[in-house]
Amino acid sequence: MSLLPGMYTIHDTDTGRNLDMDGSPVGRVGTWVQNHTDGQKWYVKGYTRGSEYAIQNVATKKYIPTCMNGFDMPSVDESDAAAFHLECLEHGFEDIYLIKSMRTGFYLCHPNLKLRQNEGYTPVSFTERPTFKGCIWRFERIGDYAGAPLIPKADQLALTPPILSTNDPSPRSSGRLYPDDAHLYTDMLFNMPRLPFTRDQRIAALDWARKLGATNVPTIESFDECERRLEAALGNN
């Protein structure tokens, strides 16, 4: 599902922290605890050509770049903004995306680093290989306005995606993040955010169990019935 341009908060799905841009002179990009400030609000802006997006901070009007500067990720002006492709996950993961830089092919990630001392800040970075643990972002739409579409830079128009060889084992081949459903279900089951599974995710996990040869795997209908009975029993206590 394509993301519509607009205003969003962008959540780190592992910890629930929000993508933020601080008020320092360089405007560092990282994750902080949710505080409902404009620093945690983002314009996801489309380009006039293609399906790429730029991500602009509402408070500073600065953009997410294509690269790091040492340990930090400083914000940049529009001329140096990264053009991103938002890769929607399969199997009903609504509003959850990978954020891929079109120039480098790397993915925006929230690594498991210790918070900066006395700052409550975790820097974000880029990684070549996307994983469920660290690269998944949830976009929460909070407004329709994103400003006018951006005009692609000349070098951006000339970019073409890298061609993978047919024997490349990368899970990104054939437009998929995983070579087969079993890999997807396994990664999803053990590395998804610590949130209750949606119905679609439960169906996928049950399918995964069947694919691995498990016997007596319940149907989603019987699972729903057990959950209803449990809720009724808890409600009577």
N, CA and C of each residue as an Amber inpcrd file, in Angstrom:
protein
   711
   0.8500000  -1.1920000   0.0000000   0.0000000   0.0000000   0.0000000
   0.8840000   1.2390000   0.0000000   0.6970000   2.1460000  -0.9570000
   1.4740000   3.3710000  -1.0310000   1.0490000   4.3320000   0.0600000
   2.0150000   5.0670000   0.5720000   1.7400000   6.0550000   1.5980000
   1.3820000   7.3740000   0.9260000   0.3170000   8.0000000   1.3700000
  -0.0700000   9.2940000   0.8420000   0.7470000  10.3920000   1.5070000
   1.1860000  11.4050000   0.7480000   1.8720000  12.5310000   1.3830000
   0.9900000  13.1490000   2.4680000   1.6200000  13.6560000   3.4860000
   0.8810000  14.2520000   4.5970000   1.7900000  14.4330000   5.7830000
   1.1810000  14.7480000   6.9440000   1.9390000  14.9080000   8.1770000
   1.8100000  13.6340000   9.0100000   2.9500000  13.1640000   9.5440000
   2.9680000  11.8950000  10.2590000   3.8320000  12.0010000  11.5200000
   3.5310000  11.1450000  12.4690000   4.5260000  10.7820000  13.4720000
   5.0520000   9.4070000  13.0580000   6.3520000   9.1940000  13.2810000
   7.0140000   7.9850000  12.8040000   7.5880000   7.2660000  14.0170000
   7.1030000   6.0550000  14.2530000   7.4110000   5.3390000  15.4820000
   8.4280000   4.2230000  15.2430000   9.3820000   4.1100000  16.1430000
  10.2740000   2.9570000  16.2310000   9.4530000   1.8020000  16.8030000
   9.2260000   0.7600000  16.0160000   8.3170000  -0.2970000  16.4370000
   8.9020000  -1.2040000  17.5130000  10.2160000  -1.1650000  17.7320000
  10.8070000  -2.0010000  18.7720000  10.5580000  -1.4390000  20.1680000
  10.6490000  -0.1150000  20.3050000  10.5690000   0.4900000  21.6350000
   9.3740000   1.4170000  21.8090000   8.7170000   1.7780000  20.6910000
   7.6290000   2.7330000  20.7810000   8.0940000   4.1770000  20.8220000
   9.4150000   4.4040000  20.7600000   9.9250000   5.7750000  20.7350000
   9.6380000   6.4050000  19.3710000   9.7280000   7.7300000  19.3000000
   9.3810000   8.4460000  18.0740000  10.6120000   9.0070000  17.3790000
  10.5730000   8.9960000  16.0490000  11.5940000   9.6930000  15.2770000
  11.4710000  11.1830000  15.5680000  12.6050000  11.8220000  15.8290000
  12.5980000  13.2000000  16.3090000  13.7960000  13.9190000  15.7070000
  13.7050000  15.2440000  15.6720000  14.8480000  16.0740000  15.3080000
  15.0420000  17.0850000  16.4200000  16.2360000  17.0950000  17.0170000
  16.4360000  17.9550000  18.1710000  16.7060000  19.3940000  17.7550000
  16.8350000  20.2690000  18.7410000  17.0210000  21.6910000  18.4800000
  18.4660000  22.1230000  18.4420000  19.3900000  21.1790000  18.3240000
  20.8090000  21.5340000  18.2610000  21.1220000  22.2150000  16.9310000
  22.2800000  22.8720000  16.8370000  22.6180000  23.5640000  15.5790000
  22.6060000  22.6650000  14.3480000  22.9500000  21.3700000  14.5150000
  22.9730000  20.4740000  13.3520000  21.6430000  19.7680000  13.1610000
  20.7360000  19.8790000  14.1350000  19.4410000  19.2130000  14.0160000
  19.5820000  17.7120000  13.9140000  20.0650000  17.0690000  14.9680000
  20.3120000  15.6230000  14.9410000  19.0040000  14.8460000  14.8080000
  19.0640000  13.7780000  14.0120000  17.9120000  12.8960000  13.8330000
  18.1220000  11.6610000  14.7170000  17.1180000  11.3410000  15.5150000
  17.2100000  10.1770000  16.3900000  15.8380000   9.8020000  16.8950000
  15.7960000   8.9640000  17.9130000  14.5190000   8.6210000  18.5360000
  14.5190000   9.0880000  19.9760000  13.3690000   9.6160000  20.3790000
  13.1410000  10.0570000  21.7510000  11.8100000   9.4840000  22.2170000
  11.5860000   9.5550000  23.5300000  10.2690000   9.1750000  24.0310000
   9.2390000  10.1500000  23.4690000   8.0200000   9.6900000  23.3220000
   6.9740000  10.5090000  22.7220000   6.7070000  11.7290000  23.5870000
   6.6790000  12.9150000  22.9610000   6.4170000  14.1500000  23.7160000
   5.4210000  15.0770000  23.0040000   4.9070000  14.6610000  21.8480000
   3.8540000  15.3860000  21.1190000   4.2900000  16.7840000  20.6630000
   5.5970000  17.0170000  20.5270000   6.0740000  18.3010000  20.0410000
   6.2180000  18.2530000  18.5230000   6.4110000  19.4530000  17.9220000
   6.5870000  19.5110000  16.4650000   7.8750000  18.8320000  16.0150000
   8.8320000  18.6730000  16.9280000  10.0600000  17.9700000  16.5700000
   9.8210000  16.5080000  16.2450000   8.6740000  15.9800000  16.6730000
   8.3240000  14.5860000  16.3940000   7.2400000  14.4800000  15.3250000
   7.0440000  15.5440000  14.5700000   6.0900000  15.5250000  13.4720000
   6.8580000  15.7140000  12.1580000   6.4120000  15.0040000  11.1300000
   7.1550000  14.9800000   9.8700000   6.2210000  15.1430000   8.6720000
   6.6640000  15.9800000   7.7290000   5.9880000  16.0410000   6.4400000
   6.5990000  14.9580000   5.5420000   5.7870000  14.0430000   5.0840000
   6.2340000  13.0750000   4.0880000   5.8210000  13.6470000   2.7360000
   6.8020000  14.1320000   1.9860000   6.5560000  14.9010000   0.7780000
   6.8890000  14.0550000  -0.4500000   5.9720000  14.0160000  -1.3940000
   6.2190000  13.2970000  -2.6320000   6.9970000  14.1540000  -3.6190000
   7.5680000  13.4900000  -4.6010000   8.2120000  14.1850000  -5.7190000
   7.2510000  14.2060000  -6.9020000   7.4960000  15.1500000  -7.8160000
   6.6070000  15.2950000  -8.9700000   6.7530000  14.1330000  -9.9330000
   7.7750000  13.3380000  -9.7730000   8.0010000  12.2060000 -10.6690000
   8.4470000  10.9980000  -9.8480000   7.8970000   9.8470000 -10.1390000
   8.2920000   8.6440000  -9.4370000   7.5180000   8.4530000  -8.1450000
   7.9240000   7.4640000  -7.3780000   7.2360000   7.1220000  -6.1340000
   8.1240000   7.3500000  -4.9200000   9.0640000   8.3010000  -5.0390000
   9.9560000   8.5820000  -3.9310000   9.3740000   9.6650000  -3.0220000
   9.9210000   9.7130000  -1.8220000   9.4830000  10.6820000  -0.8180000
  10.7030000  11.3360000  -0.1700000  10.5140000  12.5710000   0.2730000
  11.4550000  13.2160000   1.1840000  10.7370000  13.3770000   2.5240000
  11.5000000  13.3570000   3.6110000  10.9190000  13.4310000   4.9440000
  11.4530000  14.6830000   5.6300000  10.5420000  15.6370000   5.8790000
  10.9050000  16.9550000   6.4060000  10.3360000  17.1300000   7.8100000
  11.1620000  17.6490000   8.7100000  10.7050000  17.8830000  10.0700000
   9.8310000  19.1270000  10.1440000   8.7120000  19.0360000  10.8480000
   7.7760000  20.1480000  10.9350000   8.3760000  21.3190000  11.7020000
   9.1230000  21.0360000  12.7780000   9.6470000  22.1010000  13.6300000
  10.7920000  22.8620000  12.9730000  11.7480000  22.1510000  12.3940000
  12.9630000  22.7840000  11.8770000  12.9240000  23.0410000  10.3800000
  11.9940000  22.3850000   9.6810000  11.8940000  22.4360000   8.2100000
  13.1140000  21.8240000   7.5240000  13.9190000  21.0840000   8.2800000
  15.0710000  20.3830000   7.7220000  14.6590000  18.9600000   7.3280000
  15.5250000  18.3070000   6.5340000  15.2180000  16.9990000   5.9760000
  16.1750000  15.9190000   6.4970000  15.7280000  14.6610000   6.3690000
  16.5960000  13.5330000   6.6650000  17.5780000  13.3580000   5.5030000
  18.8750000  13.1630000   5.7950000  19.8980000  13.0810000   4.7490000
  20.0890000  11.6630000   4.2230000  21.0950000  11.4990000   3.3870000
  21.4110000  10.1820000   2.8300000  22.5100000   9.4710000   3.5990000
  23.1880000  10.1770000   4.5370000  24.3350000   9.5560000   5.1900000
  24.5160000  10.1010000   6.6020000  25.4170000   9.4780000   7.3250000
  25.7470000   9.8770000   8.6840000  26.8970000  10.8820000   8.6800000
  27.1140000  11.4920000   9.8430000  28.2920000  12.3220000  10.0740000
  28.9030000  11.8330000  11.3780000  29.7580000  10.8160000  11.2770000
  30.2730000  10.1900000  12.4760000  29.1860000   9.4010000  13.1790000
  29.0100000   9.6880000  14.4590000  28.0310000   8.9580000  15.2580000
  26.6160000   9.4830000  15.0560000  26.4800000  10.7180000  14.5930000
  25.1860000  11.3660000  14.4860000  24.6980000  11.4340000  13.0470000
  23.3900000  11.7080000  12.9200000  22.7920000  11.9620000  11.6270000
  22.2890000  13.4050000  11.6310000  23.0340000  14.3310000  11.0210000
  22.5980000  15.7190000  10.9930000  21.5380000  15.9470000   9.9280000
  20.6580000  16.8800000  10.1810000  19.6230000  17.2220000   9.1970000
  20.2310000  18.0720000   8.0850000  19.5120000  18.1770000   6.9660000
  20.0250000  18.9050000   5.8040000  18.9050000  19.7370000   5.1820000
  19.3080000  20.6280000   4.2770000  18.3330000  21.4040000   3.5170000
  17.7490000  20.5520000   2.3890000  16.7460000  21.0990000   1.7070000
  16.0720000  20.3490000   0.6550000  17.0290000  19.8930000  -0.4420000
  18.0230000  20.6890000  -0.7590000  18.9360000  20.3450000  -1.8500000
  19.7350000  19.0780000  -1.5660000  19.8990000  18.7320000  -0.2860000
  20.6620000  17.5410000   0.0820000  19.7810000  16.4570000   0.6900000
  18.4600000  16.6360000   0.5950000  17.5430000  15.6690000   1.2070000
  17.6210000  14.3210000   0.5040000  17.4740000  13.2650000   1.2860000
  17.4250000  11.9230000   0.7160000  16.0760000  11.7020000   0.0450000
  16.1020000  10.9930000  -1.0670000  14.8680000  10.5280000  -1.6910000
  14.6680000   9.0850000  -1.2570000  13.5490000   8.8240000  -0.6030000
  13.2970000   7.5030000  -0.0260000  12.1910000   6.7730000  -0.7810000
  12.3470000   5.4570000  -0.8280000  11.2490000   4.5800000  -1.2260000
  10.7300000   3.9080000   0.0330000   9.4200000   3.9620000   0.2580000
   8.8200000   3.3510000   1.4330000   8.3000000   1.9770000   1.0400000
   8.9330000   0.9450000   1.5590000   8.5820000  -0.4270000   1.2240000
   7.5930000  -0.9580000   2.2540000   6.3630000  -1.1590000   1.8230000
   5.3240000  -1.6570000   2.7180000   5.5230000  -3.1490000   2.9410000
   5.3790000  -3.5880000   4.1750000   5.5050000  -5.0110000   4.4610000
   4.2960000  -5.7610000   3.9480000   4.4700000  -7.0520000   3.7650000
   3.4090000  -7.8940000   3.2220000   2.4810000  -8.3970000   4.3300000
   1.4130000  -9.0460000   3.9040000   0.5400000  -9.7890000   4.8030000
  -0.1280000  -8.9110000   5.8550000  -0.6060000  -7.7640000   5.4470000
  -1.4860000  -7.0060000   6.3190000  -0.8290000  -6.1340000   7.3610000
   0.4690000  -5.8290000   7.2020000   1.1190000  -4.9550000   8.1640000
   0.8350000  -3.4960000   7.7780000  -0.3210000  -3.0180000   8.1410000
  -0.7740000  -1.7080000   7.7060000   0.0360000  -0.6040000   8.3800000
   0.4400000   0.3940000   7.5890000   1.1420000   1.5790000   8.0660000
   2.5570000   1.2800000   8.5600000   3.1040000   0.1110000   8.2750000
   4.4460000  -0.2490000   8.7090000   5.3300000  -0.3940000   7.4770000
   6.4820000   0.3110000   7.4910000   7.2960000   0.4210000   6.2880000
   8.7810000   0.2900000   6.6070000   9.5240000  -0.1140000   5.5900000
  10.9620000   0.0680000   5.5430000  11.2310000   1.3780000   4.7980000
  12.2400000   2.1300000   5.2360000  12.5690000   3.4200000   4.6330000
  13.9150000   3.2600000   3.9190000  13.8700000   3.2020000   2.5910000
  15.0610000   2.8960000   1.8060000  15.5210000   4.1230000   1.0240000
  16.8010000   4.4740000   1.1860000  17.3890000   5.5670000   0.4210000
  17.5900000   5.1280000  -1.0230000  17.0500000   5.8860000  -1.9660000
  17.1700000   5.5260000  -3.3730000  18.5910000   5.7350000  -3.8910000
  19.3390000   6.6270000  -3.2850000  20.7050000   6.8960000  -3.7570000
  21.6670000   5.7900000  -3.3330000  21.5730000   5.3410000  -2.0890000
  22.5370000   4.3830000  -1.5660000  22.0060000   2.9580000  -1.5060000
  20.6710000   2.8060000  -1.5170000  20.0880000   1.4830000  -1.3320000
  20.0900000   1.0190000   0.1100000  20.4870000   1.9010000   1.0520000
  20.5340000   1.5390000   2.4560000  19.2010000   1.8890000   3.1320000
  18.9740000   1.2740000   4.2830000  17.7040000   1.4280000   5.0080000
  17.9050000   2.1990000   6.3080000  16.9720000   3.1120000   6.5730000
  16.9990000   3.8360000   7.8440000  16.6970000   2.8520000   8.9720000
  17.5270000   2.8750000  10.0140000  17.3310000   1.9140000  11.1010000
  17.4750000   2.6030000  12.4510000  16.9700000   1.9350000  13.4650000
  17.0840000   2.4170000  14.8460000  17.8450000   1.3550000  15.6270000
  19.1720000   1.3990000  15.5840000  19.9720000   0.3310000  16.1950000
  19.7920000   0.2980000  17.7050000  20.0900000  -0.8630000  18.2840000
  19.9490000  -1.0130000  19.7260000  21.1880000  -0.4540000  20.4250000
  21.2810000   0.8490000  20.4670000  22.3880000   1.5280000  21.1250000
  21.9090000   2.1170000  22.4410000  22.8480000   2.3150000  23.3480000
  22.4870000   2.9450000  24.6090000  22.1250000   4.4030000  24.3710000
  21.2210000   4.9050000  25.1840000  20.8480000   6.2920000  25.0660000
  22.0460000   7.1810000  25.3560000  22.0940000   8.3130000  24.6590000
  23.1140000   9.2960000  24.9830000  22.9270000   9.7440000  26.4330000
  24.0100000   9.7610000  27.2000000  23.9250000  10.0770000  28.6180000
  23.2780000  11.4440000  28.8300000  22.2900000  11.4660000  29.7040000
  21.5750000  12.6880000  30.1060000  20.8060000  13.3390000  28.9590000
  20.6740000  12.6540000  27.8350000  19.9730000  13.2560000  26.7130000
  18.6930000  12.5190000  26.3500000  18.5790000  11.2490000  26.7330000
  17.4160000  10.4670000  26.3590000  17.2950000  10.2710000  24.8580000
  18.4210000  10.2330000  24.1800000  18.4760000  10.2770000  22.7180000
  19.1800000   9.0430000  22.1740000  18.5810000   8.4190000  21.1850000
  19.2280000   7.3240000  20.4730000  19.3910000   7.7170000  19.0140000
  20.6170000   7.7790000  18.4980000  20.7990000   8.1630000  17.0930000
  20.2810000   7.0820000  16.1570000  19.7920000   7.5050000  15.0130000
  19.4260000   6.5560000  13.9690000  20.5820000   6.4740000  12.9790000
  20.5420000   5.4800000  12.1270000  21.6230000   5.2880000  11.1580000
  21.0720000   4.5740000   9.9380000  21.9820000   4.1040000   9.0660000
  21.5880000   3.3640000   7.8800000  22.2380000   1.9860000   7.9120000
  21.5570000   1.0190000   7.3330000  22.0920000  -0.3310000   7.2370000
  21.8130000  -0.8850000   5.8520000  22.7040000  -1.7440000   5.3690000
  22.5360000  -2.3000000   4.0200000  21.4780000  -3.3850000   3.9800000
  21.3810000  -4.1880000   5.0480000  20.4660000  -5.3240000   5.0700000
  19.3050000  -5.0470000   6.0070000  18.0840000  -5.0210000   5.4990000
  16.9450000  -4.7560000   6.3760000  16.5910000  -5.9770000   7.2130000
  16.2040000  -5.7530000   8.4520000  15.7240000  -6.8170000   9.3280000
  14.4830000  -6.3240000  10.0580000  13.7030000  -7.2610000  10.5770000
  12.5480000  -6.8630000  11.3600000  12.9850000  -6.1460000  12.6270000
  14.1090000  -6.5330000  13.1960000  14.5680000  -5.9130000  14.4310000
  15.4810000  -4.7450000  14.0890000  14.9240000  -3.5680000  14.0350000
  15.7420000  -2.3860000  13.8230000  15.3820000  -1.5300000  12.6300000
  14.6480000  -2.0620000  11.6550000  14.4000000  -1.3120000  10.4190000
  12.9230000  -1.0190000  10.1710000  12.0590000  -1.3720000  11.0890000
  10.6280000  -1.2370000  10.8520000  10.1170000   0.0390000  11.5050000
   9.3840000   0.8100000  10.7290000   8.8380000   2.0880000  11.2020000
   7.3260000   2.1090000  10.9680000   6.6120000   2.6120000  11.9470000
   5.1510000   2.7420000  11.8160000   4.7950000   4.2140000  11.6030000
   4.0770000   4.4880000  10.5230000   3.6790000   5.8480000  10.1640000
   2.2490000   6.1020000  10.6520000   2.1050000   7.0720000  11.5300000
   0.7850000   7.4400000  12.0470000   0.3830000   8.7900000  11.4500000
  -0.6280000   8.7800000  10.6150000  -1.0380000   9.9950000   9.9130000
  -1.7690000  10.9340000  10.8680000  -1.3190000  12.1950000  10.9440000
  -1.9350000  13.1690000  11.8380000  -2.4070000  14.4180000  11.0990000
  -2.1670000  14.4910000   9.7940000  -2.6130000  15.6410000   9.0280000
  -2.4400000  15.4180000   7.5410000  -3.1890000  16.1640000   6.7430000
  -3.1530000  15.9980000   5.2880000  -2.1180000  16.8900000   4.6140000
  -1.7340000  17.9960000   5.2590000  -0.8660000  18.9650000   4.5990000
   0.5850000  18.4890000   4.5870000   1.2140000  18.5740000   3.4250000
   2.6350000  18.2550000   3.3160000   3.3740000  19.2710000   2.4560000
   2.6660000  20.3120000   2.0080000   3.2850000  21.2670000   1.1140000
   3.2770000  20.7810000  -0.3230000   3.8510000  21.5860000  -1.2030000
   3.8730000  21.2440000  -2.6210000   4.8350000  20.0880000  -2.8810000
   4.5360000  19.2610000  -3.9030000   5.4820000  18.1920000  -4.2610000
   6.8370000  18.7700000  -4.6260000   7.8910000  18.0100000  -4.3740000
   9.2440000  18.4470000  -4.6660000   9.6210000  18.0840000  -6.1000000
  10.5020000  18.8680000  -6.6680000  11.0050000  18.5970000  -8.0130000
  12.2840000  17.7830000  -7.8780000  12.3730000  16.6200000  -8.5210000
  13.5870000  15.7960000  -8.3940000  14.8130000  16.5370000  -8.9130000
  15.9320000  16.3100000  -8.2440000  17.1890000  16.8640000  -8.7080000
  17.6350000  16.1240000  -9.9580000  18.4770000  16.7590000 -10.7480000
  18.9180000  16.1540000 -12.0130000  19.6010000  14.8150000 -11.7910000
  20.4440000  14.7330000 -10.7370000  21.1340000  13.4680000 -10.5020000
  20.1820000  12.4050000  -9.9830000  19.1100000  12.8420000  -9.3340000
  18.1210000  11.8820000  -8.8420000  17.3560000  11.2500000  -9.9960000
  17.0660000  12.0430000 -11.0270000  16.3530000  11.5040000 -12.1830000
  17.1940000  10.4660000 -12.9120000  18.5130000  10.6020000 -12.8240000
  19.3900000   9.6800000 -13.5430000  19.6290000   8.3800000 -12.7890000
  19.1890000   8.3310000 -11.5420000  19.4500000   7.1350000 -10.7440000
  18.6380000   5.9540000 -11.2420000  19.2470000   4.8100000 -11.2500000
  18.5290000   3.5720000 -11.5570000  18.8420000   2.5620000 -10.4790000
  17.8820000   1.7360000 -10.1020000  18.1420000   0.7530000  -9.0640000
  19.2030000  -0.2280000  -9.4980000  20.0410000  -0.7250000  -8.5610000
  21.0540000  -1.7140000  -8.9240000  20.4150000  -3.0020000  -9.4190000
  21.0670000  -3.6480000 -10.4040000  20.5530000  -4.8970000 -10.9500000
  21.1920000  -6.0560000 -10.1980000  20.3760000  -6.9090000  -9.6140000
  20.8770000  -8.0420000  -8.8680000  21.0550000  -9.2310000  -9.8110000
  22.1380000  -9.9740000  -9.6200000  22.3290000 -11.1640000 -10.4290000
  21.3140000 -12.2130000 -10.0390000  21.0730000 -13.1540000 -10.9530000
  20.0370000 -14.1440000 -10.7100000  20.3880000 -15.0810000  -9.5730000
  21.6900000 -15.2150000  -9.2510000  22.0680000 -16.0920000  -8.1490000
  22.3230000 -15.3250000  -6.8620000  21.9310000 -14.0540000  -6.8180000
  22.0920000 -13.2500000  -5.6150000  21.1410000 -13.7620000  -4.5490000
  21.6620000 -14.1980000  -3.3690000  20.7820000 -14.7410000  -2.3430000
  20.0380000 -13.6840000  -1.5700000  20.2510000 -12.4110000  -1.9180000
  19.6070000 -11.3570000  -1.1470000  18.0980000 -11.5190000  -1.1530000
  17.4280000 -11.3590000   0.0210000  15.9740000 -11.4870000   0.0730000
  15.2650000 -10.3670000  -0.6350000  16.0180000  -9.3510000  -1.1000000
  15.3500000  -8.2660000  -1.7980000  15.0950000  -8.5860000  -3.2580000
  15.6170000  -9.7240000  -3.7690000  15.3950000 -10.0630000  -5.1670000
  13.9240000 -10.2990000  -5.4330000  13.5340000 -10.0960000  -6.6620000
  12.1480000 -10.2760000  -7.1140000  11.1790000  -9.3450000  -6.3990000
  11.7140000  -8.2360000  -5.8470000  10.8350000  -7.2710000  -5.2040000
  10.3300000  -7.7010000  -3.8430000  10.8510000  -8.7970000  -3.2730000
  10.4100000  -9.3000000  -1.9780000  11.5430000  -9.1550000  -0.9770000
  11.1880000  -8.9780000   0.2890000  12.1810000  -8.8770000   1.3340000
  12.6730000 -10.2490000   1.7790000  11.9160000 -11.2940000   1.4870000
  12.2540000 -12.6400000   1.9210000  12.1220000 -13.5930000   0.7350000
  12.9840000 -14.6150000   0.6530000  12.9330000 -15.5170000  -0.4950000
  11.6890000 -16.3910000  -0.5170000  11.0800000 -16.6440000   0.6240000
   9.8580000 -17.4350000   0.6500000   9.0780000 -17.0990000   1.9140000
   7.8390000 -17.5630000   1.9550000   6.9740000 -17.2180000   3.0760000
   7.4930000 -17.7600000   4.3950000   8.1480000 -18.9190000   4.3800000
   8.6370000 -19.4980000   5.6350000   9.6250000 -18.5560000   6.3200000
  10.4990000 -17.9100000   5.5190000  11.4390000 -16.9650000   6.1020000
  10.7060000 -15.7610000   6.6850000   9.7080000 -15.2870000   5.9590000
   8.9400000 -14.1440000   6.4450000   8.2640000 -14.4770000   7.7620000
   7.5720000 -15.6130000   7.8070000   6.8370000 -15.9690000   9.0120000
   7.7780000 -16.1800000  10.1990000   8.9350000 -16.8020000   9.9420000
   9.8780000 -17.0400000  11.0330000  10.3810000 -15.7300000  11.6120000
  10.8110000 -14.8190000  10.7400000  11.3140000 -13.5330000  11.2050000
  10.2230000 -12.7470000  11.9130000   9.0220000 -12.7910000  11.3620000
   7.9110000 -12.0670000  11.9540000   7.5960000 -12.5790000  13.3490000
   7.5740000 -13.9150000  13.5100000   7.1590000 -14.5090000  14.7680000
   8.1310000 -14.1860000  15.8940000   9.4440000 -14.1890000  15.5780000
  10.4220000 -14.0360000  16.6350000  10.9780000 -12.6200000  16.7790000
  10.7720000 -11.7570000  15.7910000  11.4090000 -10.4420000  15.8290000
  10.4530000  -9.2780000  15.6420000   9.1650000  -9.5230000  15.6480000
   8.2240000  -8.4280000  15.4920000   8.2010000  -7.5540000  16.7340000
   7.6710000  -6.3210000  16.6190000   7.5250000  -5.4510000  17.7870000
   6.7630000  -6.1380000  18.9080000   7.0450000  -5.7350000  20.1210000
   6.4050000  -6.3470000  21.2760000   4.9940000  -5.7940000  21.4590000
   4.1580000  -6.0850000  20.5080000   2.7660000  -5.6440000  20.5260000
   1.8810000  -6.8520000  20.2490000   0.6400000  -6.8410000  20.7000000
  -0.2460000  -7.9620000  20.3820000  -0.3840000  -8.1390000  18.8770000
  -0.3970000  -9.3900000  18.4290000  -0.5420000  -9.6640000  17.0080000
  -1.9350000  -9.2540000  16.5320000  -1.9880000  -8.7190000  15.3250000
  -3.2670000  -8.4820000  14.6760000  -3.8020000  -9.8160000  14.1650000
  -5.0420000  -9.8110000  13.7010000  -5.6180000 -11.0450000  13.1650000
  -4.8010000 -11.5430000  11.9650000  -4.4090000 -10.6370000  11.0630000
  -3.6210000 -11.0390000   9.9010000  -2.2850000 -11.6450000  10.3240000
  -1.6630000 -11.0840000  11.3430000  -0.3980000 -11.6190000  11.8140000
  -0.5800000 -12.9980000  12.4390000  -1.6910000 -13.1920000  13.1440000
  -1.9630000 -14.5050000  13.7310000  -2.1610000 -15.5560000  12.6310000
  -2.8960000 -15.1850000  11.5920000  -3.0970000 -16.1130000  10.4740000
  -1.7450000 -16.4820000   9.8480000  -0.8780000 -15.4650000   9.6720000
   0.4360000 -15.7290000   9.0870000   1.2610000 -16.6570000   9.9720000
   1.1970000 -16.4650000  11.3000000   1.9540000 -17.3170000  12.2090000
   1.4380000 -18.7580000  12.1810000   0.1230000 -18.9200000  12.1050000
  -0.4460000 -20.2620000  12.0110000  -0.0380000 -20.9350000  10.6970000
  -0.0500000 -20.1600000   9.6120000   0.3960000 -20.6990000   8.3260000
   1.8640000 -21.1230000   8.3850000   2.6700000 -20.3040000   9.0620000
   4.0930000 -20.6270000   9.2160000   4.2540000 -21.9700000   9.9170000
   3.4850000 -22.1930000  10.9940000   3.5830000 -23.4550000  11.7350000
   3.2420000 -24.6390000  10.8320000   2.2050000 -24.4760000   9.9920000
   1.8220000 -25.5670000   9.0820000   2.9210000 -25.8270000   8.0600000
   3.5350000 -24.7460000   7.5530000   4.5840000 -24.9100000   6.5480000
   5.7840000 -25.6640000   7.1120000   6.0240000 -25.5240000   8.4090000
   7.1420000 -26.2130000   9.0290000   6.7740000 -27.6300000   9.4710000
   5.5590000 -28.0620000   9.1660000   5.1810000 -29.4350000   9.4200000
   4.5340000 -29.7030000  10.7590000   4.1530000 -28.6480000  11.4870000
   3.4970000 -28.8640000  12.7790000   2.1380000 -29.5250000  12.5530000
   1.7540000 -30.3800000  13.4920000   0.4600000 -31.0510000  13.4110000
  -0.5050000 -30.4220000  14.3990000  -1.7940000 -30.6140000  14.1300000
  -2.8510000 -30.0980000  15.0160000  -2.7780000 -28.5910000  15.2010000
  -2.3800000 -27.8760000  14.1400000  -2.3640000 -26.4180000  14.2130000
  -3.8080000 -25.9270000  14.2010000  -4.2140000 -25.0980000  15.1680000
  -5.6040000 -24.6550000  15.2030000  -5.9430000 -23.7450000  14.0260000
  -7.2020000 -23.6920000  13.6850000  -7.6470000 -22.7250000  12.6920000
  -7.7990000 -21.3770000  13.3750000  -7.8360000 -20.3280000  12.5820000
  -8.0110000 -18.9950000  13.1700000  -9.3830000 -18.8770000  13.8320000
 -10.3710000 -19.5990000  13.2980000 -11.7040000 -19.5670000  13.8850000
 -11.7040000 -20.1920000  15.2780000 -11.0250000 -21.3360000  15.4360000
 -10.9680000 -21.9590000  16.7610000 -10.1500000 -21.1080000  17.7260000
  -9.1310000 -20.4320000  17.1940000  -8.3410000 -19.5240000  18.0180000
  -9.2110000 -18.3750000  18.5200000 -10.0150000 -17.8030000  17.6190000
 -10.9140000 -16.7160000  18.0120000 -11.8950000 -17.1780000  19.0780000
 -12.4360000 -18.4090000  18.9310000 -13.3940000 -18.9300000  19.8900000
 -12.7520000 -19.1050000  21.2670000 -11.5390000 -19.6150000  21.3150000
 -10.8380000 -19.7500000  22.5860000 -10.6010000 -18.3900000  23.2370000
 -10.2710000 -17.4070000  22.4180000 -10.0360000 -16.0750000  22.9670000
 -11.3210000 -15.4670000  23.5220000 -12.4450000 -15.6910000  22.8140000
 -13.7300000 -15.1880000  23.3070000 -14.0960000 -15.8400000  24.6420000
 -13.8510000 -17.1550000  24.7590000 -14.1530000 -17.8480000  26.0130000
 -13.2690000 -17.3430000  27.1460000 -12.0010000 -17.0940000  26.8380000
 -11.0950000 -16.5830000  27.8550000 -11.5280000 -15.1980000  28.3270000
 -11.8850000 -14.3310000  27.3720000 -12.3320000 -12.9830000  27.7400000
 -13.6040000 -13.0300000  28.5660000 -14.5200000 -13.9640000  28.2060000
 -15.7590000 -14.1000000  28.9700000 -15.4710000 -14.5740000  30.3850000
 -14.5490000 -15.5240000  30.4960000 -14.2020000 -16.0310000  31.8280000
 -13.5520000 -14.9530000  32.6820000 -12.6770000 -14.1720000  32.0820000
 -12.0350000 -13.0920000  32.8240000 -13.0370000 -12.0240000  33.2260000
 -14.0360000 -11.8000000  32.3440000 -15.0540000 -10.7890000  32.6530000
 -15.9640000 -11.1980000  33.7790000 -16.0850000 -12.5010000  34.0120000
 -16.9460000 -12.9840000  35.0840000 -16.2380000 -13.0540000  36.4240000
 -14.9370000 -12.8140000  36.4170000 -14.1770000 -12.8790000  37.6850000
 -14.1020000 -11.5120000  38.3570000
